[in-house]
Amino acid sequence: MALIVQKYGGTSVANAEKIRNVARRIADAQSRGDQVVAVVSAMGGTTDALIELAGQVCDQPDDRELDLLLSTGEIVSSALLAMALRQIGHEAVSLSGSQAGIRTERSHGRARITAVQPGRIQKELAKSRVVIVAGFQGVTEEMDVTTFGRGGSDITPVALAVQLRAARCEIFTDVEGVYTADPRVVSNARKLKHIRYEEMLELASHGAKVMHPRAIELGAEFKVPILVASSFSDAPGTLIDGGEPEKEARQVMGIAHDIDVAKVTVRGVPDHPGLAAKLFAPLSEAGIRLDTVVQNASVEGKADITFTVSYQDLKRASDIVGPTVLEIGAHGWVSDPNLGKVSIVGSGMQSGAGYAADMFKALHEAEVNIELITTSGIRTTCIVDEAKVPEAVRALHDAFSLEVEE
């Protein structure tokens, strides 16, 4: 008998029929002898509806109250799923994040887990019950409810799998696994049977929406195998784990893309120590994540600094950058909200050469202009015009022959 942690996304529990389908899947796993802890997202569209409702009653909802409101979506799903399991003869109990022992820091809307105290879950499992946990949420030491940010319900199952020492973590969604590119953009994208943690983390961090990056980080740190599969079919999914070192890594594993990109350029920054820190510190304090940062060579004691942020954060970043530019004595600043990014990712890239050149050539032939370039050991990313992103993804997928299985 194995303990498994499953997670079902919003599309998997979008209505009563789909909730009953999930209940049957869980019941099948329990009938095979497995102990099951299932984490659920809010029913599809619920979070957006709650945010819209909050905006109708308040211009600027308080972060604490908004977190409490948004957490109710997952609680609704977990209670309904427990009811559906009981209806088909399987004992089940639903728990909020707080009841499940998930403790977090105080940062509302983007909280990080500080501890998992699974005593209640273990007691319920000992009673042969399926435990249904509301994802996306936890509670502070002061018992204030917090949420993890969009996509954060992926973090809950991996954290529970770590603490419960589960045999595996299974993420069920509306796709059959991880693909070489978004199938909605590349019609011949290929489903991967296996992908390494570091590759999946790069893909997730640069636009692939299959899993939240922090969930991948947790899985990698504690060596938790993660299966991504569909809740609507029995097709084999994609296994995310540490890989097999003895096997040669594929040079380019997949293509990620994101259109939620905006660029800010601060011009004429005096080339003095500490000014970059003065520019970026207020952005960090505001919780604005910087993706790409480029500084050109100093000319006549002045340099330009360019960085990218989420399009959603551009207004807040602009409000901060304007006064800071005056404070540090820079010449001025400009922004461009209409950008996207494309990335090639593969463990084999770190031991070979020519991948960046092949990427740039493919984009040139597709008439896609490159605005900025950033790299890691196993990734190369290009910032491009938002409208050109689909063409760029298809061109790169073809250039690296990712539709062909090795």
C-alpha positions in Angstrom: 0.0 0.0 0.0 1.4 3.4 -1.1 0.5 6.9 0.0 0.0 9.2 -2.9 -0.9 12.8 -3.1 -3.0 13.9 -6.0 -3.9 17.4 -7.2 -6.9 18.3 -9.4 -6.9 21.7 -11.2 -9.8 24.1 -11.7 -10.9 22.6 -15.1 -11.0 19.1 -13.5 -13.5 20.2 -10.9 -15.3 22.9 -12.9 -18.8 21.5 -12.4 -20.7 18.7 -10.6 -20.2 16.1 -13.3 -16.5 16.7 -13.3 -16.3 16.6 -9.6 -18.1 13.2 -9.7 -15.5 12.1 -12.3 -12.6 13.1 -10.0 -14.3 11.2 -7.1 -14.4 8.0 -9.2 -10.7 8.4 -10.0 -9.8 8.8 -6.4 -12.1 5.9 -5.4 -10.3 3.7 -8.0 -6.9 4.6 -6.5 -8.1 3.8 -2.9 -9.7 0.5 -4.1 -6.3 -0.5 -5.4 -5.0 -0.2 -1.9 -3.5 3.3 -2.0 -3.9 5.9 0.7 -5.0 9.1 -1.0 -4.6 12.8 -0.1 -6.2 14.9 -2.8 -5.6 18.6 -3.2 -8.1 20.7 -5.2 -8.2 24.1 -6.9 -11.2 26.3 -7.0 -13.8 25.4 -9.7 -12.8 26.9 -13.0 -13.5 30.6 -13.2 -14.3 31.0 -9.5 -11.1 33.0 -8.5 -11.6 35.5 -11.3 -15.3 35.9 -10.3 -14.4 36.5 -6.7 -11.8 39.1 -7.7 -14.3 40.8 -9.9 -16.9 40.8 -7.1 -14.4 42.3 -4.7 -13.7 45.1 -7.2 -17.4 45.8 -7.4 -17.6 46.6 -3.7 -14.2 48.2 -3.1 -11.8 50.1 -5.3 -8.7 48.7 -3.6 -9.5 45.5 -1.6 -7.5 45.0 1.5 -4.9 42.2 1.0 -5.9 40.3 4.1 -9.6 40.3 3.3 -9.0 39.5 -0.4 -7.0 36.4 0.6 -9.7 35.2 2.9 -12.3 35.7 0.1 -10.2 33.9 -2.5 -9.5 31.0 -0.2 -13.2 30.1 -0.2 -13.1 28.9 -3.8 -10.9 25.9 -2.9 -12.9 25.2 0.2 -16.0 24.9 -1.9 -14.3 22.4 -4.2 -12.9 20.3 -1.4 -16.3 20.0 0.4 -18.1 19.1 -2.8 -15.5 16.4 -3.6 -15.7 14.9 -0.2 -19.5 14.7 -0.6 -19.2 13.1 -4.0 -16.8 10.4 -2.5 -19.2 9.7 0.3 -22.0 9.3 -2.2 -20.2 6.4 -3.9 -19.3 4.7 -0.6 -15.8 6.0 0.2 -15.2 7.8 3.5 -13.7 11.2 3.0 -13.1 14.4 4.9 -12.3 17.9 3.5 -9.8 20.2 5.2 -8.9 23.9 4.7 -5.3 24.8 4.4 -5.3 25.8 8.0 -6.9 22.5 9.2 -4.3 20.6 7.0 -1.5 22.2 9.0 -0.1 24.5 6.3 1.7 27.4 7.9 2.9 30.4 6.0 4.7 33.7 6.2 2.6 36.9 6.5 2.8 38.0 2.8 -0.7 38.1 1.5 -1.3 37.1 -2.1 2.2 35.6 -2.5 2.8 33.7 0.8 5.5 31.0 1.1 5.0 27.9 3.2 7.1 27.9 6.4 6.0 24.6 7.8 3.6 21.7 7.3 2.1 20.1 10.4 0.2 17.1 9.0 -1.1 15.6 12.2 -4.8 16.0 11.3 -4.2 14.5 7.9 -2.4 11.5 9.4 -5.2 10.9 11.9 -7.8 10.9 9.1 -5.7 8.6 6.9 -5.5 6.2 9.9 -9.3 6.0 9.8 -9.1 4.8 6.1 -10.5 8.1 4.9 -9.6 10.0 1.7 -8.3 13.4 2.8 -9.3 16.3 0.5 -7.2 19.5 1.1 -8.0 23.0 -0.2 -5.0 24.1 -2.2 -3.6 27.6 -2.8 -3.8 28.6 0.9 -2.3 28.4 4.4 -2.4 30.3 7.6 0.0 32.5 9.6 1.0 32.3 13.2 -1.7 34.8 13.9 -4.3 32.5 12.1 -4.8 34.9 9.2 -5.5 33.1 5.9 -3.0 33.6 3.1 -2.8 32.5 -0.5 0.1 31.6 -2.7 -0.6 33.6 -5.9 -1.9 32.4 -9.2 -1.2 28.8 -9.9 -0.2 28.3 -6.3 -2.4 25.3 -5.8 0.4 23.3 -7.3 2.6 24.1 -4.3 0.2 22.5 -1.8 0.4 18.9 -3.1 4.2 18.8 -3.5 4.6 20.3 0.0 2.3 17.7 1.5 4.0 14.9 -0.5 7.3 16.0 1.0 6.0 16.1 4.6 4.0 12.9 4.3 6.8 11.1 2.5 4.4 10.1 -0.2 5.5 7.6 -2.9 4.7 10.1 -5.6 2.7 13.3 -6.4 0.3 13.3 -9.2 -0.9 16.5 -10.9 -4.1 16.1 -12.9 -5.1 18.8 -15.3 -6.8 19.3 -18.7 -3.7 18.3 -20.7 -2.1 14.8 -20.9 1.3 15.9 -19.8 4.2 18.2 -20.6 4.8 19.0 -24.3 7.7 20.2 -26.4 5.7 23.4 -26.8 2.2 24.6 -26.2 0.0 22.4 -28.4 -2.3 25.4 -29.0 0.5 27.2 -30.7 2.4 24.2 -32.3 0.1 21.6 -33.7 2.7 18.9 -33.9 4.1 19.4 -30.4 5.1 16.1 -28.8 4.2 14.9 -25.3 7.3 14.1 -23.3 7.4 10.8 -21.4 10.0 12.2 -19.0 11.6 15.5 -18.1 14.2 16.5 -15.5 13.4 18.9 -12.6 15.9 21.5 -13.9 14.4 21.5 -17.4 10.8 21.6 -16.1 11.8 24.5 -13.7 13.2 26.5 -16.6 10.1 25.8 -18.8 7.7 26.7 -15.9 9.7 29.9 -15.0 9.6 31.2 -18.6 6.0 30.7 -19.6 4.9 27.0 -19.6 1.7 27.0 -17.5 1.7 23.3 -16.7 3.1 23.7 -13.2 4.1 26.5 -10.8 7.9 27.0 -10.6 7.9 26.9 -6.7 6.3 23.4 -6.8 9.0 22.2 -9.1 11.7 23.7 -6.8 10.2 21.8 -3.9 10.0 18.5 -5.8 13.6 18.9 -6.9 14.9 19.7 -3.4 13.2 16.8 -1.7 13.4 14.3 -4.7 9.6 13.9 -5.0 8.6 12.3 -8.3 5.8 14.3 -10.0 3.5 12.9 -12.6 1.6 15.3 -14.8 -1.4 13.8 -16.5 -5.0 14.4 -17.6 -8.0 13.9 -15.4 -10.1 13.3 -18.5 -8.3 10.3 -19.9 -6.1 7.4 -18.8 -3.3 8.4 -21.2 0.2 8.1 -19.7 1.5 11.4 -18.5 4.9 13.0 -18.1 7.2 12.0 -15.2 9.2 14.8 -13.7 12.2 13.7 -11.6 16.0 13.8 -11.3 16.6 11.8 -14.5 19.1 9.1 -15.2 22.6 10.6 -15.3 24.0 7.7 -17.4 21.7 8.7 -20.3 22.8 11.5 -22.6 20.5 14.5 -22.1 18.5 15.7 -25.1 20.1 18.9 -26.4 16.9 20.9 -26.6 14.0 19.5 -24.7 11.3 22.1 -25.3 10.2 25.6 -26.1 8.5 27.9 -23.5 6.9 31.2 -24.3 5.2 34.1 -22.4 3.4 37.2 -23.6 3.2 38.8 -20.1 6.3 40.9 -20.6 7.0 44.6 -20.4 10.4 46.4 -20.8 11.7 49.4 -18.9 14.9 51.2 -19.9 16.5 53.8 -17.6 18.7 56.1 -19.7 21.8 57.9 -18.8 22.5 56.3 -15.3 25.6 57.8 -13.8 28.3 55.1 -13.6 28.7 55.3 -9.8 28.7 52.4 -7.3 25.3 51.8 -5.6 23.0 53.5 -8.1 21.8 50.2 -9.5 20.9 49.1 -6.0 19.0 52.4 -5.4 17.1 51.7 -8.7 16.1 48.1 -7.9 15.7 48.1 -4.1 12.3 49.9 -4.2 11.0 47.5 -6.9 12.1 44.5 -4.7 10.4 46.0 -1.6 7.2 46.3 -3.7 7.3 42.6 -4.6 7.9 43.3 -8.3 9.9 40.4 -9.8 12.5 41.4 -12.4 13.1 38.8 -15.1 15.8 40.1 -17.5 18.3 42.8 -16.5 20.9 44.2 -19.0 23.3 47.1 -18.5 25.2 48.4 -21.5 28.9 49.5 -21.3 29.4 52.9 -19.7 30.0 55.7 -22.3 31.2 59.0 -20.9 30.4 58.0 -17.4 26.7 57.1 -18.3 25.0 53.7 -18.9 21.5 52.5 -19.8 19.9 49.9 -17.7 17.1 47.8 -19.2 14.9 45.3 -17.3 11.7 43.3 -17.9 8.7 42.8 -15.6 5.4 41.2 -15.9 3.0 43.4 -17.9 0.6 43.2 -14.9 3.4 44.9 -12.8 4.3 47.6 -15.3 2.0 50.3 -13.8 3.4 49.8 -10.3 7.0 49.6 -11.6 6.5 52.9 -13.5 5.2 54.6 -10.4 8.4 53.6 -8.6 10.9 54.1 -11.4 9.8 57.7 -12.2 10.8 59.2 -8.8 13.9 57.0 -8.5 15.2 58.2 -11.9 15.2 61.7 -10.6 16.8 60.7 -7.3 19.8 59.0 -9.0 20.3 61.7 -11.6 19.5 59.6 -14.7 18.5 61.2 -17.9 15.0 59.6 -18.1 13.2 56.3 -18.8 10.9 54.7 -21.3 8.8 51.5 -21.3 7.4 49.1 -23.9 4.4 47.0 -22.8 4.0 45.0 -26.0 6.7 42.3 -25.7 6.9 38.5 -25.2 9.6 36.0 -24.8 10.6 32.6 -26.2 13.0 30.2 -24.6 14.8 27.0 -25.7 15.5 24.6 -22.8 17.5 21.4 -22.5 20.0 19.8 -20.2 22.2 18.9 -23.1 22.8 22.5 -24.0 25.3 23.0 -21.1 27.7 20.4 -22.7 27.4 21.5 -26.3 27.8 24.5 -28.5 25.9 26.3 -31.2 22.4 26.2 -29.8 22.1 30.0 -29.3 23.4 30.5 -32.8 20.9 28.1 -34.3 18.1 29.9 -32.3 19.1 33.3 -33.6 19.3 32.0 -37.1 15.8 30.5 -36.9 14.3 33.7 -35.5 16.1 35.7 -38.3 14.7 33.5 -41.0 11.2 33.9 -39.4 11.7 37.7 -39.5 11.5 37.9 -35.7 13.6 40.7 -34.3 15.3 40.1 -31.0 15.1 42.9 -28.4 17.1 41.3 -25.5 18.8 38.0 -24.8 19.3 36.2 -21.5 20.7 32.8 -20.7 21.3 30.1 -18.1 23.3 26.9 -18.3 20.4 25.0 -19.9 18.3 27.9 -21.4 18.5 30.7 -23.9 15.7 33.3 -23.9 14.9 36.0 -26.4 12.6 39.0 -25.8 10.6 39.8 -29.0 7.6 41.6 -30.2 4.5 40.1 -28.6 2.7 39.7 -31.9 5.7 37.6 -33.2 5.7 35.1 -30.4 3.6 32.4 -32.0 5.7 32.5 -35.2 8.9 32.4 -33.1 7.7 29.3 -31.2 6.8 27.4 -34.3 10.1 28.4 -36.0 12.2 27.2 -33.1 10.2 24.0 -32.7 10.9 23.2 -36.4 14.5 24.3 -36.2 15.3 21.9 -33.4 13.1 19.1 -34.8 11.3 18.7 -31.5 8.4 16.8 -33.1 10.8 13.8 -33.6 11.2 11.4 -30.7 14.7 10.3 -29.9 
